[in-house]
Amino acid sequence: MSSAIYSGVIRHNPLEGGFWELETDGGARYQLRGVDGKALQHGARFEVHGSVDEGGMGIGMTGGAFLDVVQVKKL
């Protein structure tokens, strides 16, 4: 998996105890994995540096893809 930078809006999904997801400017949605939720803000724009795992499936079912986070930056 190669890492890239994705920009979009961060949302907290309350399903099954809650998880964070990124809806990119291009409309893709990724469940964020390996991020400290204290660094995020629901509804805010962020730049996320990480690697996409297309084969992952989680309870969030946000499209079958996880984004393994390396770094986040609020825009």
OpenMM code with the backbone's topology and positions (N, CA, C; nanometers):
from openmm import Vec3, app, unit

residues = "MET SER SER ALA ILE TYR SER GLY VAL ILE ARG HIS ASN PRO LEU GLU GLY GLY PHE TRP GLU LEU GLU THR ASP GLY GLY ALA ARG TYR GLN LEU ARG GLY VAL ASP GLY LYS ALA LEU GLN HIS GLY ALA ARG PHE GLU VAL HIS GLY SER VAL ASP GLU GLY GLY MET GLY ILE GLY MET THR GLY GLY ALA PHE LEU ASP VAL VAL GLN VAL LYS LYS LEU".split()
positions = [
    Vec3(0.0841, -0.1182, 0.0000),
    Vec3(0.0000, 0.0000, 0.0000),
    Vec3(0.0887, 0.1247, 0.0000),
    Vec3(0.0610, 0.2145, -0.0892),
    Vec3(0.1359, 0.3392, -0.0898),
    Vec3(0.0523, 0.4471, -0.0216),
    Vec3(0.1206, 0.5397, 0.0428),
    Vec3(0.0486, 0.6451, 0.1134),
    Vec3(0.0262, 0.7644, 0.0219),
    Vec3(-0.0765, 0.8397, 0.0535),
    Vec3(-0.1148, 0.9579, -0.0229),
    Vec3(-0.1808, 1.0561, 0.0723),
    Vec3(-0.2147, 1.1725, 0.0196),
    Vec3(-0.2831, 1.2752, 0.0986),
    Vec3(-0.4247, 1.2900, 0.0460),
    Vec3(-0.5204, 1.2844, 0.1368),
    Vec3(-0.6629, 1.2969, 0.1038),
    Vec3(-0.7193, 1.4161, 0.1782),
    Vec3(-0.7993, 1.4969, 0.1095),
    Vec3(-0.8629, 1.6134, 0.1722),
    Vec3(-1.0130, 1.5951, 0.1709),
    Vec3(-1.0777, 1.6403, 0.2778),
    Vec3(-1.2222, 1.6313, 0.2842),
    Vec3(-1.2741, 1.6651, 0.4223),
    Vec3(-1.3968, 1.6232, 0.4475),
    Vec3(-1.4663, 1.6535, 0.5732),
    Vec3(-1.4642, 1.5295, 0.6624),
    Vec3(-1.4283, 1.5510, 0.7879),
    Vec3(-1.4253, 1.4451, 0.8887),
    Vec3(-1.5624, 1.4383, 0.9556),
    Vec3(-1.6111, 1.3162, 0.9731),
    Vec3(-1.7387, 1.2960, 1.0428),
    Vec3(-1.7234, 1.1843, 1.1455),
    Vec3(-1.7932, 1.2008, 1.2567),
    Vec3(-1.7983, 1.0940, 1.3565),
    Vec3(-1.9284, 1.0185, 1.3352),
    Vec3(-1.9181, 0.8891, 1.3094),
    Vec3(-2.0343, 0.8042, 1.2884),
    Vec3(-2.0601, 0.7305, 1.4198),
    Vec3(-2.1792, 0.7442, 1.4802),
    Vec3(-2.2059, 0.6851, 1.6112),
    Vec3(-2.2369, 0.5347, 1.6077),
    Vec3(-2.2405, 0.4731, 1.4931),
    Vec3(-2.2738, 0.3315, 1.4800),
    Vec3(-2.1806, 0.2444, 1.5638),
    Vec3(-2.2369, 0.1513, 1.6407),
    Vec3(-2.1620, 0.0530, 1.7188),
    Vec3(-2.0496, 0.1129, 1.8030),
    Vec3(-2.0786, 0.2177, 1.8745),
    Vec3(-1.9796, 0.2778, 1.9634),
    Vec3(-1.9035, 0.3932, 1.9013),
    Vec3(-1.9160, 0.4091, 1.7712),
    Vec3(-1.8587, 0.5239, 1.7040),
    Vec3(-1.7261, 0.4993, 1.6356),
    Vec3(-1.7064, 0.5688, 1.5256),
    Vec3(-1.5801, 0.5677, 1.4531),
    Vec3(-1.5726, 0.6946, 1.3697),
    Vec3(-1.4533, 0.7283, 1.3246),
    Vec3(-1.4312, 0.8475, 1.2436),
    Vec3(-1.4193, 0.8080, 1.0976),
    Vec3(-1.4735, 0.8915, 1.0103),
    Vec3(-1.4627, 0.8675, 0.8670),
    Vec3(-1.4300, 0.9974, 0.7954),
    Vec3(-1.3709, 0.9838, 0.6775),
    Vec3(-1.3368, 1.0974, 0.5933),
    Vec3(-1.4164, 1.0865, 0.4651),
    Vec3(-1.4894, 1.1932, 0.4310),
    Vec3(-1.5533, 1.2023, 0.2995),
    Vec3(-1.4677, 1.2979, 0.2178),
    Vec3(-1.4024, 1.2430, 0.1159),
    Vec3(-1.3073, 1.3218, 0.0383),
    Vec3(-1.3797, 1.4199, -0.0537),
    Vec3(-1.3025, 1.5150, -0.1044),
    Vec3(-1.3572, 1.6126, -0.1980),
    Vec3(-1.4121, 1.5444, -0.3232),
    Vec3(-1.3594, 1.4266, -0.3562),
    Vec3(-1.4066, 1.3510, -0.4727),
    Vec3(-1.5258, 1.2624, -0.4444),
    Vec3(-1.5731, 1.2584, -0.3188),
    Vec3(-1.6919, 1.1817, -0.2833),
    Vec3(-1.6663, 1.0439, -0.2248),
    Vec3(-1.5410, 1.0000, -0.2188),
    Vec3(-1.5097, 0.8705, -0.1581),
    Vec3(-1.5181, 0.8832, -0.0059),
    Vec3(-1.5538, 0.7716, 0.0593),
    Vec3(-1.5587, 0.7711, 0.2057),
    Vec3(-1.4699, 0.6598, 0.2582),
    Vec3(-1.3938, 0.6935, 0.3608),
    Vec3(-1.3020, 0.5983, 0.4221),
    Vec3(-1.3212, 0.5997, 0.5730),
    Vec3(-1.3219, 0.4795, 0.6314),
    Vec3(-1.3224, 0.4697, 0.7767),
    Vec3(-1.1780, 0.4869, 0.8217),
    Vec3(-1.1539, 0.5807, 0.9133),
    Vec3(-1.0188, 0.6101, 0.9578),
    Vec3(-0.9737, 0.5094, 1.0627),
    Vec3(-0.8523, 0.4631, 1.0460),
    Vec3(-0.7966, 0.3636, 1.1361),
    Vec3(-0.6616, 0.4149, 1.1868),
    Vec3(-0.6402, 0.4064, 1.3177),
    Vec3(-0.5125, 0.4466, 1.3756),
    Vec3(-0.4999, 0.5952, 1.4012),
    Vec3(-0.6121, 0.6609, 1.4294),
    Vec3(-0.6097, 0.8044, 1.4551),
    Vec3(-0.6645, 0.8326, 1.5949),
    Vec3(-0.6062, 0.9318, 1.6600),
    Vec3(-0.6549, 0.9752, 1.7904),
    Vec3(-0.7744, 1.0674, 1.7673),
    Vec3(-0.8919, 1.0248, 1.8079),
    Vec3(-1.0130, 1.1022, 1.7861),
    Vec3(-1.0115, 1.2393, 1.8506),
    Vec3(-0.9266, 1.2591, 1.9512),
    Vec3(-0.9172, 1.3896, 2.0176),
    Vec3(-0.8598, 1.4952, 1.9243),
    Vec3(-0.7904, 1.4509, 1.8197),
    Vec3(-0.7299, 1.5439, 1.7239),
    Vec3(-0.8282, 1.5847, 1.6140),
    Vec3(-0.9472, 1.5225, 1.6128),
    Vec3(-1.0439, 1.5454, 1.5053),
    Vec3(-1.1628, 1.6269, 1.5535),
    Vec3(-1.2339, 1.6839, 1.4575),
    Vec3(-1.3523, 1.7635, 1.4878),
    Vec3(-1.4588, 1.7331, 1.3824),
    Vec3(-1.5740, 1.6851, 1.4272),
    Vec3(-1.6839, 1.6505, 1.3374),
    Vec3(-1.7223, 1.7707, 1.2504),
    Vec3(-1.7302, 1.7483, 1.1198),
    Vec3(-1.7737, 1.8515, 1.0270),
    Vec3(-1.6636, 1.9436, 0.9775),
    Vec3(-1.5430, 1.9274, 1.0299),
    Vec3(-1.4319, 2.0147, 0.9896),
    Vec3(-1.3566, 1.9537, 0.8712),
    Vec3(-1.2913, 2.0410, 0.7958),
    Vec3(-1.2089, 1.9964, 0.6825),
    Vec3(-1.0699, 1.9594, 0.7327),
    Vec3(-1.0222, 1.8447, 0.6856),
    Vec3(-0.8910, 1.7951, 0.7240),
    Vec3(-0.8168, 1.7438, 0.6016),
    Vec3(-0.6878, 1.7394, 0.6146),
    Vec3(-0.5999, 1.6738, 0.5189),
    Vec3(-0.5463, 1.5515, 0.5930),
    Vec3(-0.5628, 1.4342, 0.5336),
    Vec3(-0.5223, 1.3100, 0.5983),
    Vec3(-0.4169, 1.2424, 0.5118),
    Vec3(-0.3028, 1.2127, 0.5711),
    Vec3(-0.1953, 1.1416, 0.5038),
    Vec3(-0.2018, 0.9973, 0.5508),
    Vec3(-0.2172, 0.9043, 0.4557),
    Vec3(-0.2263, 0.7650, 0.4945),
    Vec3(-0.2367, 0.6726, 0.3763),
    Vec3(-0.2596, 0.5450, 0.4046),
    Vec3(-0.2693, 0.4399, 0.3034),
    Vec3(-0.4078, 0.3776, 0.3056),
    Vec3(-0.4639, 0.3552, 0.1886),
    Vec3(-0.5969, 0.2953, 0.1771),
    Vec3(-0.5847, 0.1432, 0.1744),
    Vec3(-0.6685, 0.0773, 0.2535),
    Vec3(-0.6805, -0.0680, 0.2556),
    Vec3(-0.8170, -0.1004, 0.1976),
    Vec3(-0.8214, -0.1321, 0.0681),
    Vec3(-0.9484, -0.1579, -0.0016),
    Vec3(-1.0145, -0.2885, 0.0421),
    Vec3(-0.9370, -0.3811, 0.0960),
    Vec3(-0.9918, -0.5114, 0.1304),
    Vec3(-1.0541, -0.5182, 0.2676),
    Vec3(-1.0459, -0.4120, 0.3425),
    Vec3(-1.0966, -0.4142, 0.4791),
    Vec3(-1.2478, -0.4031, 0.4861),
    Vec3(-1.3048, -0.4713, 0.5824),
    Vec3(-1.4481, -0.4589, 0.6088),
    Vec3(-1.4655, -0.4401, 0.7585),
    Vec3(-1.5419, -0.3397, 0.7927),
    Vec3(-1.5661, -0.3127, 0.9332),
    Vec3(-1.7138, -0.2911, 0.9574),
    Vec3(-1.7489, -0.2704, 1.0796),
    Vec3(-1.8883, -0.2496, 1.1171),
    Vec3(-1.9438, -0.1232, 1.0533),
    Vec3(-1.8562, -0.0270, 1.0232),
    Vec3(-1.9018, 0.0984, 0.9664),
    Vec3(-1.9550, 0.0881, 0.8255),
    Vec3(-1.9058, -0.0090, 0.7490),
    Vec3(-1.9496, -0.0300, 0.6107),
    Vec3(-1.9566, 0.1007, 0.5341),
    Vec3(-1.8498, 0.1779, 0.5395),
    Vec3(-1.8473, 0.3067, 0.4708),
    Vec3(-1.7949, 0.2944, 0.3289),
    Vec3(-1.8031, 0.1769, 0.2714),
    Vec3(-1.7566, 0.1587, 0.1356),
    Vec3(-1.6514, 0.0500, 0.1248),
    Vec3(-1.6235, -0.0194, 0.2338),
    Vec3(-1.5297, -0.1303, 0.2281),
    Vec3(-1.3841, -0.0893, 0.2299),
    Vec3(-1.3556, 0.0344, 0.2640),
    Vec3(-1.2161, 0.0785, 0.2636),
    Vec3(-1.1806, 0.1492, 0.3937),
    Vec3(-1.0645, 0.1130, 0.4435),
    Vec3(-1.0077, 0.1816, 0.5594),
    Vec3(-0.8976, 0.2739, 0.5103),
    Vec3(-0.8766, 0.3804, 0.5836),
    Vec3(-0.7633, 0.4688, 0.5597),
    Vec3(-0.6759, 0.4612, 0.6836),
    Vec3(-0.5593, 0.3961, 0.6695),
    Vec3(-0.4648, 0.3850, 0.7801),
    Vec3(-0.3903, 0.5171, 0.7913),
    Vec3(-0.4180, 0.5904, 0.8972),
    Vec3(-0.3724, 0.7279, 0.9123),
    Vec3(-0.2280, 0.7353, 0.9626),
    Vec3(-0.1503, 0.8183, 0.8943),
    Vec3(-0.0149, 0.8503, 0.9369),
    Vec3(-0.0134, 0.9859, 1.0065),
    Vec3(-0.0896, 1.0816, 0.9481),
    Vec3(-0.0912, 1.2179, 1.0015),
    Vec3(-0.2197, 1.2870, 0.9584),
    Vec3(-0.2729, 1.3761, 1.0448),
    Vec3(-0.3889, 1.4587, 1.0111),
    Vec3(-0.3537, 1.6047, 1.0312),
    Vec3(-0.4170, 1.6886, 0.9502),
    Vec3(-0.3941, 1.8335, 0.9594),
    Vec3(-0.5267, 1.9037, 0.9317),
    Vec3(-0.5701, 1.9866, 1.0248),
    Vec3(-0.6938, 2.0621, 1.0067),
    Vec3(-0.6701, 2.1743, 0.9053),
    Vec3(-0.7637, 2.1877, 0.8117),
    Vec3(-0.7516, 2.2923, 0.7085),
    Vec3(-0.8320, 2.4142, 0.7451),
] * unit.nanometer
topology = app.Topology()
chain = topology.addChain("A")
for resn in residues:
    res = topology.addResidue(resn, chain)
    for name in ("N", "CA", "C"):
        topology.addAtom(name, app.Element.getBySymbol(name[0]), res)
